[in-house]
């Protein structure tokens, strides 16, 4: 079995929260080795690099970068029917990269589901961000995140989960829930920016803050 953590970061191609194009992709193996890390050429107009979200700061890096097809081919070469993809809600990354279950990977493991906690007060399950889960391994983020960092962090968290006993896993989830109750969780970048950056709507998951009128994902 081969484990692979993937992360795709996007730039804005329009003002709406769904106007995105992949601009950087990273792949990390089980031993935290960086197997692929590259910008992606974005044809057409880039309205914003979305730097606080994507970690991208240099437009010139995209101009001469590999095309999406070239980057995709490199990721395909790392994958196979016995590959297990690890990530924080990896469905979006799988979709961006065109990875097909049974061809490019066997299974996708969602850290948000591994580290969820049951909130008995409200009778529901709480899920947490990658930045929140990072507190468990003392890797709180102080600056803009990058695709490479997120991929490596995802694999570290998966290895922690895999190496823990059931009791330790429950303790991790309970700790995350307690931090949330005590309001000790990191504030999301989108919230800190009031769901807009350089005129681009960031409220794909928060309809009440949407300013673009595009379909929200909740």
TORROVO-715407 format. One line per field, with one value per atom (N, C-alpha, C, O): residue number from 0; residue in one letter; atom name; x, y, z. Coordinates in pm, whole numbers, plus 50000, padded with zeros to 5 digits. Example, Ala and Ser with C-alpha at 12.3 -4.5 7.8 and 13.67 -1.06 7.14 Angstrom:
REM residues 2
k: (0	0	0	0	1	1	1	1)
r: (A	A	A	A	S	S	S	S)
a: (N	CA	C	O	N	CA	C	O)
c1: (51319	51230	51320	51424	51285	51367	51290	51341)
c2: (49431	49550	49670	49668	49775	49894	50003	50114)
c3: (50780	50780	50780	50846	50708	50714	50787	50804)
REM end
This chain:
REM residues 218
k: (0	0	0	0	1	1	1	1	2	2	2	2	3	3	3	3	4	4	4	4	5	5	5	5	6	6	6	6	7	7	7	7	8	8	8	8	9	9	9	9	10	10	10	10	11	11	11	11	12	12	12	12	13	13	13	13	14	14	14	14	15	15	15	15	16	16	16	16	17	17	17	17	18	18	18	18	19	19	19	19	20	20	20	20	21	21	21	21	22	22	22	22	23	23	23	23	24	24	24	24	25	25	25	25	26	26	26	26	27	27	27	27	28	28	28	28	29	29	29	29	30	30	30	30	31	31	31	31	32	32	32	32	33	33	33	33	34	34	34	34	35	35	35	35	36	36	36	36	37	37	37	37	38	38	38	38	39	39	39	39	40	40	40	40	41	41	41	41	42	42	42	42	43	43	43	43	44	44	44	44	45	45	45	45	46	46	46	46	47	47	47	47	48	48	48	48	49	49	49	49	50	50	50	50	51	51	51	51	52	52	52	52	53	53	53	53	54	54	54	54	55	55	55	55	56	56	56	56	57	57	57	57	58	58	58	58	59	59	59	59	60	60	60	60	61	61	61	61	62	62	62	62	63	63	63	63	64	64	64	64	65	65	65	65	66	66	66	66	67	67	67	67	68	68	68	68	69	69	69	69	70	70	70	70	71	71	71	71	72	72	72	72	73	73	73	73	74	74	74	74	75	75	75	75	76	76	76	76	77	77	77	77	78	78	78	78	79	79	79	79	80	80	80	80	81	81	81	81	82	82	82	82	83	83	83	83	84	84	84	84	85	85	85	85	86	86	86	86	87	87	87	87	88	88	88	88	89	89	89	89	90	90	90	90	91	91	91	91	92	92	92	92	93	93	93	93	94	94	94	94	95	95	95	95	96	96	96	96	97	97	97	97	98	98	98	98	99	99	99	99	100	100	100	100	101	101	101	101	102	102	102	102	103	103	103	103	104	104	104	104	105	105	105	105	106	106	106	106	107	107	107	107	108	108	108	108	109	109	109	109	110	110	110	110	111	111	111	111	112	112	112	112	113	113	113	113	114	114	114	114	115	115	115	115	116	116	116	116	117	117	117	117	118	118	118	118	119	119	119	119	120	120	120	120	121	121	121	121	122	122	122	122	123	123	123	123	124	124	124	124	125	125	125	125	126	126	126	126	127	127	127	127	128	128	128	128	129	129	129	129	130	130	130	130	131	131	131	131	132	132	132	132	133	133	133	133	134	134	134	134	135	135	135	135	136	136	136	136	137	137	137	137	138	138	138	138	139	139	139	139	140	140	140	140	141	141	141	141	142	142	142	142	143	143	143	143	144	144	144	144	145	145	145	145	146	146	146	146	147	147	147	147	148	148	148	148	149	149	149	149	150	150	150	150	151	151	151	151	152	152	152	152	153	153	153	153	154	154	154	154	155	155	155	155	156	156	156	156	157	157	157	157	158	158	158	158	159	159	159	159	160	160	160	160	161	161	161	161	162	162	162	162	163	163	163	163	164	164	164	164	165	165	165	165	166	166	166	166	167	167	167	167	168	168	168	168	169	169	169	169	170	170	170	170	171	171	171	171	172	172	172	172	173	173	173	173	174	174	174	174	175	175	175	175	176	176	176	176	177	177	177	177	178	178	178	178	179	179	179	179	180	180	180	180	181	181	181	181	182	182	182	182	183	183	183	183	184	184	184	184	185	185	185	185	186	186	186	186	187	187	187	187	188	188	188	188	189	189	189	189	190	190	190	190	191	191	191	191	192	192	192	192	193	193	193	193	194	194	194	194	195	195	195	195	196	196	196	196	197	197	197	197	198	198	198	198	199	199	199	199	200	200	200	200	201	201	201	201	202	202	202	202	203	203	203	203	204	204	204	204	205	205	205	205	206	206	206	206	207	207	207	207	208	208	208	208	209	209	209	209	210	210	210	210	211	211	211	211	212	212	212	212	213	213	213	213	214	214	214	214	215	215	215	215	216	216	216	216	217	217	217	217)
r: (X	X	X	X	X	X	X	X	X	X	X	X	X	X	X	X	X	X	X	X	X	X	X	X	X	X	X	X	X	X	X	X	X	X	X	X	X	X	X	X	X	X	X	X	X	X	X	X	X	X	X	X	X	X	X	X	X	X	X	X	X	X	X	X	X	X	X	X	X	X	X	X	X	X	X	X	X	X	X	X	X	X	X	X	X	X	X	X	X	X	X	X	X	X	X	X	X	X	X	X	X	X	X	X	X	X	X	X	X	X	X	X	X	X	X	X	X	X	X	X	X	X	X	X	X	X	X	X	X	X	X	X	X	X	X	X	X	X	X	X	X	X	X	X	X	X	X	X	X	X	X	X	X	X	X	X	X	X	X	X	X	X	X	X	X	X	X	X	X	X	X	X	X	X	X	X	X	X	X	X	X	X	X	X	X	X	X	X	X	X	X	X	X	X	X	X	X	X	X	X	X	X	X	X	X	X	X	X	X	X	X	X	X	X	X	X	X	X	X	X	X	X	X	X	X	X	X	X	X	X	X	X	X	X	X	X	X	X	X	X	X	X	X	X	X	X	X	X	X	X	X	X	X	X	X	X	X	X	X	X	X	X	X	X	X	X	X	X	X	X	X	X	X	X	X	X	X	X	X	X	X	X	X	X	X	X	X	X	X	X	X	X	X	X	X	X	X	X	X	X	X	X	X	X	X	X	X	X	X	X	X	X	X	X	X	X	X	X	X	X	X	X	X	X	X	X	X	X	X	X	X	X	X	X	X	X	X	X	X	X	X	X	X	X	X	X	X	X	X	X	X	X	X	X	X	X	X	X	X	X	X	X	X	X	X	X	X	X	X	X	X	X	X	X	X	X	X	X	X	X	X	X	X	X	X	X	X	X	X	X	X	X	X	X	X	X	X	X	X	X	X	X	X	X	X	X	X	X	X	X	X	X	X	X	X	X	X	X	X	X	X	X	X	X	X	X	X	X	X	X	X	X	X	X	X	X	X	X	X	X	X	X	X	X	X	X	X	X	X	X	X	X	X	X	X	X	X	X	X	X	X	X	X	X	X	X	X	X	X	X	X	X	X	X	X	X	X	X	X	X	X	X	X	X	X	X	X	X	X	X	X	X	X	X	X	X	X	X	X	X	X	X	X	X	X	X	X	X	X	X	X	X	X	X	X	X	X	X	X	X	X	X	X	X	X	X	X	X	X	X	X	X	X	X	X	X	X	X	X	X	X	X	X	X	X	X	X	X	X	X	X	X	X	X	X	X	X	X	X	X	X	X	X	X	X	X	X	X	X	X	X	X	X	X	X	X	X	X	X	X	X	X	X	X	X	X	X	X	X	X	X	X	X	X	X	X	X	X	X	X	X	X	X	X	X	X	X	X	X	X	X	X	X	X	X	X	X	X	X	X	X	X	X	X	X	X	X	X	X	X	X	X	X	X	X	X	X	X	X	X	X	X	X	X	X	X	X	X	X	X	X	X	X	X	X	X	X	X	X	X	X	X	X	X	X	X	X	X	X	X	X	X	X	X	X	X	X	X	X	X	X	X	X	X	X	X	X	X	X	X	X	X	X	X	X	X	X	X	X	X	X	X	X	X	X	X	X	X	X	X	X	X	X	X	X	X	X	X	X	X	X	X	X	X	X	X	X	X	X	X	X	X	X	X	X	X	X	X	X	X	X	X	X	X	X	X	X	X	X	X	X	X	X	X	X	X	X	X	X	X	X	X	X	X	X	X	X	X	X	X	X	X	X	X	X	X	X	X	X	X	X	X	X	X	X	X	X	X	X	X	X	X	X	X	X	X	X	X	X	X	X	X	X	X	X	X	X	X	X	X	X	X	X	X	X	X	X	X	X	X	X	X	X	X	X	X	X	X	X	X	X	X	X	X	X	X	X	X	X	X	X	X	X	X	X	X	X	X	X	X	X	X	X	X	X	X	X	X	X	X	X	X	X	X	X	X	X	X	X	X	X	X)
a: (N	CA	C	O	N	CA	C	O	N	CA	C	O	N	CA	C	O	N	CA	C	O	N	CA	C	O	N	CA	C	O	N	CA	C	O	N	CA	C	O	N	CA	C	O	N	CA	C	O	N	CA	C	O	N	CA	C	O	N	CA	C	O	N	CA	C	O	N	CA	C	O	N	CA	C	O	N	CA	C	O	N	CA	C	O	N	CA	C	O	N	CA	C	O	N	CA	C	O	N	CA	C	O	N	CA	C	O	N	CA	C	O	N	CA	C	O	N	CA	C	O	N	CA	C	O	N	CA	C	O	N	CA	C	O	N	CA	C	O	N	CA	C	O	N	CA	C	O	N	CA	C	O	N	CA	C	O	N	CA	C	O	N	CA	C	O	N	CA	C	O	N	CA	C	O	N	CA	C	O	N	CA	C	O	N	CA	C	O	N	CA	C	O	N	CA	C	O	N	CA	C	O	N	CA	C	O	N	CA	C	O	N	CA	C	O	N	CA	C	O	N	CA	C	O	N	CA	C	O	N	CA	C	O	N	CA	C	O	N	CA	C	O	N	CA	C	O	N	CA	C	O	N	CA	C	O	N	CA	C	O	N	CA	C	O	N	CA	C	O	N	CA	C	O	N	CA	C	O	N	CA	C	O	N	CA	C	O	N	CA	C	O	N	CA	C	O	N	CA	C	O	N	CA	C	O	N	CA	C	O	N	CA	C	O	N	CA	C	O	N	CA	C	O	N	CA	C	O	N	CA	C	O	N	CA	C	O	N	CA	C	O	N	CA	C	O	N	CA	C	O	N	CA	C	O	N	CA	C	O	N	CA	C	O	N	CA	C	O	N	CA	C	O	N	CA	C	O	N	CA	C	O	N	CA	C	O	N	CA	C	O	N	CA	C	O	N	CA	C	O	N	CA	C	O	N	CA	C	O	N	CA	C	O	N	CA	C	O	N	CA	C	O	N	CA	C	O	N	CA	C	O	N	CA	C	O	N	CA	C	O	N	CA	C	O	N	CA	C	O	N	CA	C	O	N	CA	C	O	N	CA	C	O	N	CA	C	O	N	CA	C	O	N	CA	C	O	N	CA	C	O	N	CA	C	O	N	CA	C	O	N	CA	C	O	N	CA	C	O	N	CA	C	O	N	CA	C	O	N	CA	C	O	N	CA	C	O	N	CA	C	O	N	CA	C	O	N	CA	C	O	N	CA	C	O	N	CA	C	O	N	CA	C	O	N	CA	C	O	N	CA	C	O	N	CA	C	O	N	CA	C	O	N	CA	C	O	N	CA	C	O	N	CA	C	O	N	CA	C	O	N	CA	C	O	N	CA	C	O	N	CA	C	O	N	CA	C	O	N	CA	C	O	N	CA	C	O	N	CA	C	O	N	CA	C	O	N	CA	C	O	N	CA	C	O	N	CA	C	O	N	CA	C	O	N	CA	C	O	N	CA	C	O	N	CA	C	O	N	CA	C	O	N	CA	C	O	N	CA	C	O	N	CA	C	O	N	CA	C	O	N	CA	C	O	N	CA	C	O	N	CA	C	O	N	CA	C	O	N	CA	C	O	N	CA	C	O	N	CA	C	O	N	CA	C	O	N	CA	C	O	N	CA	C	O	N	CA	C	O	N	CA	C	O	N	CA	C	O	N	CA	C	O	N	CA	C	O	N	CA	C	O	N	CA	C	O	N	CA	C	O	N	CA	C	O	N	CA	C	O	N	CA	C	O	N	CA	C	O	N	CA	C	O	N	CA	C	O	N	CA	C	O	N	CA	C	O	N	CA	C	O	N	CA	C	O	N	CA	C	O	N	CA	C	O	N	CA	C	O	N	CA	C	O	N	CA	C	O	N	CA	C	O	N	CA	C	O	N	CA	C	O	N	CA	C	O	N	CA	C	O	N	CA	C	O	N	CA	C	O	N	CA	C	O	N	CA	C	O	N	CA	C	O	N	CA	C	O	N	CA	C	O	N	CA	C	O	N	CA	C	O	N	CA	C	O	N	CA	C	O	N	CA	C	O	N	CA	C	O	N	CA	C	O	N	CA	C	O	N	CA	C	O	N	CA	C	O	N	CA	C	O	N	CA	C	O	N	CA	C	O	N	CA	C	O	N	CA	C	O	N	CA	C	O	N	CA	C	O	N	CA	C	O	N	CA	C	O	N	CA	C	O	N	CA	C	O	N	CA	C	O	N	CA	C	O	N	CA	C	O)
c1: (50085	50000	50088	50184	50056	50130	50041	49928	50094	50020	50076	50197	49985	50024	49935	49812	49998	49923	49934	50044	49820	49815	49754	49667	49801	49737	49743	49848	49630	49620	49579	49483	49650	49614	49569	49624	49469	49408	49421	49439	49411	49402	49263	49190	49227	49096	49104	49191	49011	49003	48884	48858	48813	48700	48669	48742	48563	48528	48442	48425	48390	48302	48379	48496	48313	48383	48405	48479	48342	48366	48462	48493	48507	48599	48742	48814	48782	48912	48982	48917	49115	49195	49314	49373	49351	49466	49594	49620	49676	49797	49921	50033	49902	50017	49971	49861	50058	50025	50149	50261	50125	50233	50190	50073	50287	50263	50372	50491	50331	50423	50397	50281	50505	50485	50477	50481	50465	50445	50560	50541	50680	50799	50824	50932	50721	50723	50819	50857	50858	50942	50855	50747	50904	50831	50857	50967	50755	50769	50743	50800	50658	50628	50583	50506	50633	50598	50620	50734	50512	50529	50412	50297	50443	50335	50274	50332	50158	50089	50054	50002	50082	50047	49896	49824	49849	49705	49678	49715	49615	49586	49477	49389	49482	49379	49409	49523	49306	49320	49324	49243	49420	49425	49387	49465	49269	49219	49293	49322	49324	49396	49470	49422	49589	49663	49603	49636	49516	49458	49569	49562	49670	49792	49769	49834	49680	49661	49607	49627	49538	49480	49572	49586	49635	49713	49861	49930	49911	50054	50132	50254	50065	50132	50152	50061	50272	50301	50364	50379	50401	50475	50400	50398	50339	50268	50361	50321	50485	50579	50605	50638	50590	50613	50512	50540	50395	50292	50312	50267	50379	50390	50465	50422	50576	50657	50645	50728	50541	50521	50469	50420	50479	50419	50270	50203	50219	50076	50004	50066	49873	49796	49813	49830	49809	49822	49957	49965	50061	50194	50202	50256	50147	50147	50061	50097	49947	49858	49927	49912	50001	50072	50175	50194	50240	50337	50268	50319	50152	50078	50027	50034	49977	49932	50043	50019	50167	50280	50313	50378	50267	50292	50183	50197	50073	49954	49934	49996	49846	49810	49694	49650	49644	49526	49546	49448	49671	49697	49735	49779	49717	49751	49637	49520	49672	49575	49606	49716	49509	49526	49485	49380	49570	49545	49532	49609	49434	49421	49308	49228	49302	49193	49082	49095	48973	48864	48923	48913	48984	49060	48975	49030	48843	48758	48783	48783	48806	48832	48962	48968	49066	49195	49183	49238	49111	49092	49020	49054	48921	48844	48930	48928	49006	49091	49190	49214	49245	49350	49296	49372	49166	49107	49143	49151	49165	49201	49076	48976	49082	48968	48994	49097	48898	48912	48913	48834	49002	49016	49120	49170	49154	49258	49380	49492	49356	49465	49480	49586	49377	49387	49283	49181	49314	49225	49124	49007	49172	49091	49139	49257	49047	49083	49047	48934	49144	49123	49109	49197	48996	48964	48997	48931	49099	49138	49024	49013	48941	48829	48733	48667	48725	48638	48709	48646	48839	48914	48909	48889	48928	48942	48813	48818	48698	48574	48539	48585	48459	48423	48273	48213	48215	48070	48044	48099	47958	47920	47786	47681	47792	47671	47571	47451	47620	47530	47434	47316	47484	47401	47362	47285	47415	47379	47428	47360	47546	47600	47751	47814	47807	47950	48018	47975	48123	48200	48323	48395	48346	48467	48554	48504	48683	48777	48867	48883	48925	49013	49150	49184	49227	49364	49446	49527	49426	49499	49466	49553	49341	49303	49366	49421	49358	49417	49568	49626	49631	49776	49817	49931	49725	49755	49792	49866	49739	49767	49914	49965	49981	50123	50209	50322	50152	50225	50280	50393	50198	50239	50139	50090	50110	50019	50080	50199	49998	50046	50055	49960	50169	50188	50190	50170	50212	50216	50131	50060	50136	50059	50098	50216	49999	50031	50071	50043	50135	50173	50121	50084	50117	50073	50163	50115	50293	50389	50367	50364	50351	50331	50204	50203	50096	49968	49974	49918	50043	50056	50136	50099	50246	50328	50254	50263	50181	50105	49996	49973	49931	49828	49886	49825	50003	50063	50107	50094	50158	50196	50075	50084	49962	49842	49788	49737	49799	49755	49843	49792	49973	50065	50040	50054	50004	49970	49848	49847	49745	49622	49651	49604	49726	49756	49833	49812	49924	50008	49944	49996	49832	49766	49674	49626	49651	49550	49412	49401	49307	49172	49150	49086	49205	49189	49260	49207	49377	49451	49380	49380	49319	49243	49124	49098	49053	48939	48985	48917	49100	49153	49186	49161	49242	49271	49143	49136	49042	48915	48849	48794	48855	48797	48873	48812	49004	49083	49044	49031	49026	48983	48848	48827	48758	48626	48636	48569	48720	48737	48796	48753	48894	48950	48843	48838	48756	48649	48553	48513	48515	48424	48485	48416	48615	48687	48731	48797	48693	48727	48879	48928	48949	49094	49139	49257	49045	49076	49125	49082	49214	49256	49139	49058	49131	49028	49064	49179	48967	48995	49039	49002	49120	49170	49052	49050	48956	48841	48766	48724	48748	48677	48758	48701	48889	48973	48965	48980	48942	48934	48791	48765	48699	48557	48504	48419	48555	48505	48518	48441	48617	48646	48793	48845	48858	48999	49023	48995	49073	49099	48976	48985	48860	48734	48678	48574	48745	48701	48623	48670	48506	48423	48489	48537	48490	48548	48444	48480	48317	48210	48144	48022	48221	48163	48088	47992	48133	48071	47992	47954	47967	47898	47803	47836	47685	47591	47557	47533	47554	47516	47617	47582	47740	47845	47875	47960	47805	47832	47795	47686	47886	47862	47859	47839	47879	47889	47766	47747	47681	47559	47578	47481	47700	47721	47674	47655	47656	47607	47705	47825	47651	47735	47739	47653	47841	47868	47807	47841	47718	47647	47498	47420)
c2: (49881	50000	50125	50134	50219	50345	50458	50473	50538	50652	50780	50798	50867	50991	51104	51095	51211	51331	51433	51465	51485	51582	51713	51713	51823	51950	52038	52051	52096	52187	52324	52336	52426	52564	52635	52613	52721	52785	52937	52997	52997	53141	53176	53088	53304	53349	53394	53473	53344	53384	53477	53520	53509	53601	53646	53613	53721	53777	53683	53706	53578	53486	53382	53355	53324	53227	53093	53009	53072	52950	52973	52879	53094	53126	53097	53186	52973	52930	52844	52780	52844	52758	52708	52785	52581	52528	52597	52613	52637	52712	52654	52696	52559	52492	52356	52342	52256	52123	52061	52075	51993	51925	51784	51757	51693	51553	51508	51530	51444	51400	51253	51210	51175	51033	51007	51101	50881	50844	50889	50918	50894	50934	51084	51132	51160	51306	51359	51477	51274	51320	51391	51344	51505	51583	51522	51532	51460	51393	51486	51469	51583	51680	51809	51808	51920	52051	52154	52189	52202	52289	52385	52351	52506	52595	52540	52453	52591	52549	52673	52770	52670	52783	52798	52701	52920	52947	53032	53149	52975	53054	53157	53135	53267	53369	53460	53469	53527	53631	53572	53487	53619	53587	53715	53810	53715	53834	53856	53969	53745	53754	53624	53515	53637	53518	53459	53346	53533	53490	53450	53346	53534	53501	53452	53355	53514	53465	53323	53252	53282	53147	53048	52934	53092	53002	52998	52900	53104	53113	53162	53179	53185	53232	53383	53457	53428	53571	53624	53745	53536	53576	53535	53417	53631	53600	53544	53460	53592	53547	53397	53334	53340	53196	53114	53000	53172	53101	53112	53026	53217	53244	53134	53092	53088	52986	52849	52762	52831	52705	52597	52628	52470	52363	52386	52445	52340	52347	52254	52168	52271	52181	52037	51947	52013	51876	51815	51696	51896	51847	51815	51711	51903	51878	51756	51674	51746	51633	51501	51402	51501	51379	51337	51218	51435	51404	51342	51248	51394	51338	51198	51106	51181	51048	50946	50831	50987	50893	50847	50744	50923	50887	50798	50741	50788	50720	50584	50552	50507	50378	50318	50376	50204	50144	50100	50069	50098	50064	50186	50171	50305	50429	50472	50470	50512	50569	50718	50756	50800	50945	50996	50959	51079	51135	51286	51350	51344	51489	51540	51463	51671	51738	51765	51852	51689	51697	51690	51787	51577	51567	51561	51558	51558	51545	51656	51633	51778	51890	51872	51900	51826	51803	51692	51703	51586	51476	51524	51485	51610	51662	51752	51741	51843	51933	51856	51892	51750	51675	51566	51503	51544	51443	51301	51214	51276	51142	51056	51099	50936	50846	50725	50658	50699	50584	50455	50439	50364	50238	50244	50141	50366	50385	50453	50403	50568	50647	50627	50654	50580	50557	50453	50432	50390	50287	50346	50309	50439	50494	50634	50666	50718	50853	50864	50835	50905	50920	51068	51149	51101	51240	51265	51210	51346	51376	51440	51419	51518	51584	51482	51509	51365	51259	51177	51131	51159	51086	51162	51102	51294	51375	51445	51545	51396	51458	51416	51312	51497	51470	51489	51579	51404	51413	51516	51508	51612	51716	51677	51693	51625	51574	51686	51660	51809	51920	51946	51974	51938	51968	51843	51850	51729	51604	51594	51537	51649	51641	51618	51623	51594	51572	51700	51763	51738	51857	51815	51722	51886	51865	51990	52100	51972	52080	52103	52015	52221	52256	52191	52143	52190	52139	52222	52168	52353	52440	52406	52413	52370	52331	52198	52184	52102	51970	51979	51899	52078	52095	52124	52098	52178	52206	52078	52082	51966	51838	51799	51728	51847	51814	51939	51945	52040	52165	52230	52277	52232	52298	52405	52407	52493	52602	52695	52726	52736	52816	52962	53020	53022	53163	53253	53374	53196	53274	53210	53113	53262	53203	53058	53024	52974	52833	52813	52897	52701	52666	52526	52451	52495	52362	52254	52152	52277	52181	52158	52044	52267	52255	52180	52094	52209	52144	51994	51914	51957	51815	51742	51632	51801	51738	51731	51631	51836	51837	51730	51663	51713	51610	51472	51391	51444	51313	51294	51184	51398	51388	51354	51271	51418	51393	51253	51188	51206	51070	50969	50871	50992	50900	50900	50797	51015	51021	50933	50852	50951	50873	50724	50644	50687	50547	50484	50368	50561	50508	50509	50447	50578	50589	50471	50404	50447	50349	50414	50535	50334	50388	50492	50595	50465	50560	50692	50799	50685	50806	50884	51007	50812	50878	50953	51068	50889	50955	51077	51180	51065	51178	51296	51411	51269	51375	51446	51569	51368	51426	51506	51614	51452	51524	51654	51755	51652	51773	51880	51998	51840	51935	51997	52117	51913	51963	52062	52165	52032	52122	52255	52361	52251	52376	52458	52580	52389	52460	52524	52639	52450	52503	52622	52719	52614	52721	52834	52929	52823	52923	52942	53054	52832	52835	52786	52757	52779	52736	52855	52968	52831	52939	52985	52904	53115	53170	53145	53161	53105	53076	53204	53315	53184	53298	53374	53497	53302	53367	53455	53566	53406	53484	53607	53715	53591	53706	53815	53933	53774	53869	53917	53990	53876	53906	53857	53920	53742	53668	53743	53720	53832	53898	53939	53989	53918	53957	54010	53942	54130	54196	54191	54171	54210	54213	54077	54067	53970	53834	53776	53781	53723	53661	53532	53452	53514	53394	53314	53231	53339	53282	53160	53146	53071	52951	52866	52797	52871	52789	52873	52824	52999	53089	53178	53293	53126	53201	53340	53432	53355	53484	53594	53712	53556	53653	53661	53739	53582	53580	53712	53765	53765	53891	53872	53968	53747	53726	53662	53666	53602	53540	53402	53343	53349	53216	53108	53134	52988	52876	52848	52834	52840	52808	52656	52584	52609	52467	52405	52292	52477	52422	52444	52406)
c3: (50000	50000	50000	50077	49914	49907	49956	49910	50049	50100	50038	50027	49999	49933	49983	49977	50032	50071	49960	49914	49916	49807	49857	49943	49800	49828	49704	49641	49669	49555	49606	49683	49564	49598	49471	49362	49485	49369	49373	49479	49255	49242	49190	49145	49198	49152	49007	48969	48927	48786	48763	48650	48869	48864	49005	49099	49022	49152	49237	49357	49177	49249	49328	49299	49429	49513	49443	49493	49328	49251	49134	49060	49116	49006	49048	49093	49033	49079	48972	48889	48978	48892	48973	49048	48958	49032	48988	48869	49088	49057	49124	49096	49212	49276	49327	49378	49312	49362	49427	49377	49537	49609	49643	49670	49643	49679	49775	49750	49885	49989	50017	50023	50035	50064	50214	50293	50252	50392	50481	50599	50423	50498	50493	50526	50449	50443	50336	50339	50243	50132	50029	49993	49983	49884	49746	49693	49689	49561	49444	49336	49465	49359	49424	49520	49372	49428	49317	49286	49259	49143	49126	49155	49078	49034	48906	48841	48872	48749	48670	48725	48542	48456	48449	48425	48470	48464	48341	48338	48238	48119	48146	48230	48076	48096	48213	48260	48258	48360	48501	48537	48579	48722	48796	48800	48855	48925	49056	49094	49125	49252	49278	49246	49336	49379	49506	49544	49572	49700	49798	49863	49806	49880	50023	50063	50101	50238	50244	50342	50138	50132	50061	50104	49953	49869	49903	49872	49967	49992	49873	49881	49761	49639	49646	49681	49612	49618	49490	49474	49399	49279	49153	49118	49086	48962	48854	48774	48853	48750	48758	48658	48879	48895	48815	48776	48789	48713	48563	48487	48520	48377	48303	48195	48360	48293	48358	48336	48437	48509	48414	48305	48454	48374	48353	48438	48243	48220	48316	48379	48325	48411	48365	48448	48234	48182	48220	48251	48217	48253	48403	48442	48485	48629	48662	48746	48596	48619	48583	48655	48474	48431	48537	48561	48600	48704	48826	48887	48861	48974	48938	49020	48817	48773	48786	48824	48755	48758	48900	48918	49000	49139	49197	49305	49124	49175	49108	49007	49167	49110	49186	49285	49141	49204	49349	49417	49398	49537	49621	49735	49566	49636	49728	49689	49849	49943	49954	49994	49919	49925	50063	50115	50121	50254	50241	50169	50310	50305	50392	50446	50404	50476	50376	50291	50386	50287	50146	50070	50111	49986	49860	49749	49874	49755	49655	49534	49705	49614	49538	49418	49606	49540	49435	49326	49470	49376	49250	49138	49271	49157	49070	48948	49133	49056	48970	48855	49026	48956	48865	48791	48868	48781	48818	48731	48947	48992	49006	49063	48953	48952	49041	49030	49131	49219	49139	49045	49175	49104	48995	48950	48951	48849	48909	48901	48971	49029	49180	49235	49245	49388	49431	49366	49544	49598	49694	49694	49777	49885	49917	49901	49962	50008	50155	50195	50236	50380	50414	50385	50474	50508	50655	50743	50682	50819	50897	51018	50830	50899	50958	51058	50895	50948	51056	51150	51041	51145	51276	51382	51270	51391	51433	51505	51390	51432	51575	51623	51641	51781	51800	51741	51881	51908	52018	52127	51984	52079	52142	52080	52265	52330	52361	52370	52378	52409	52294	52316	52171	52055	51976	51880	52017	51951	51808	51722	51781	51645	51649	51754	51530	51518	51472	51375	51540	51504	51425	51462	51315	51238	51246	51271	51227	51252	51132	51047	51126	51014	51032	51140	50924	50931	51029	51104	51029	51121	51266	51353	51292	51428	51466	51576	51377	51404	51426	51499	51362	51375	51519	51557	51599	51739	51814	51912	51768	51833	51825	51910	51721	51705	51716	51666	51782	51811	51686	51683	51581	51457	51418	51306	51511	51482	51377	51382	51285	51173	51211	51265	51182	51215	51092	51104	50975	50852	50745	50773	50623	50514	50491	50490	50475	50451	50306	50220	50278	50143	50111	50201	49984	49941	50000	50048	49997	50049	50199	50245	50274	50418	50450	50539	50380	50409	50379	50453	50270	50236	50343	50384	50387	50490	50623	50694	50655	50779	50777	50878	50664	50652	50678	50747	50622	50642	50787	50841	50851	50992	51079	51169	51051	51129	51104	51196	50980	50952	51024	51080	51024	51092	51243	51309	51296	51439	51466	51559	51383	51400	51387	51468	51287	51260	51375	51409	51437	51544	51681	51774	51694	51824	51853	51762	51981	52022	52008	51987	52020	52014	52123	52101	52241	52352	52323	52354	52263	52228	52118	52118	52025	51919	51978	51941	52069	52133	52211	52213	52276	52353	52262	52298	52145	52049	52007	52005	51973	51928	52040	52016	52160	52275	52300	52335	52281	52301	52200	52235	52075	51972	52008	51991	52056	52094	52209	52209	52308	52421	52376	52423	52288	52235	52164	52176	52090	52019	52118	52101	52223	52324	52395	52427	52420	52490	52397	52440	52270	52168	52156	52145	52159	52144	52007	51986	51915	51779	51696	51719	51599	51510	51423	51377	51401	51314	51169	51130	51089	50949	50877	50914	50773	50696	50635	50637	50580	50516	50616	50583	50737	50839	50878	50894	50892	50928	50822	50853	50697	50587	50562	50466	50649	50633	50499	50437	50456	50341	50208	50115	50201	50074	50072	50172	49957	49944	49804	49705	49796	49667	49577	49456	49639	49565	49531	49466	49574	49542	49661	49775	49633	49737	49786	49706	49918	49980	50058	50142	50030	50114	50052	50059	49993	49932	50035	50000	50162	50266	50367	50474	50333	50426	50346	50317	50311	50225	50277	50199	50409	50466	50432	50434	50402	50372	50221	50179	50143	49998	49934	49957	49851	49780	49629	49554	49583	49438	49378	49256	49460	49411	49351	49302	49353	49299	49397	49516	49345	49427	49541	49519	49663	49779	49797	49748	49868	49880	50005	50041	50070	50187	50170	50258)
REM end
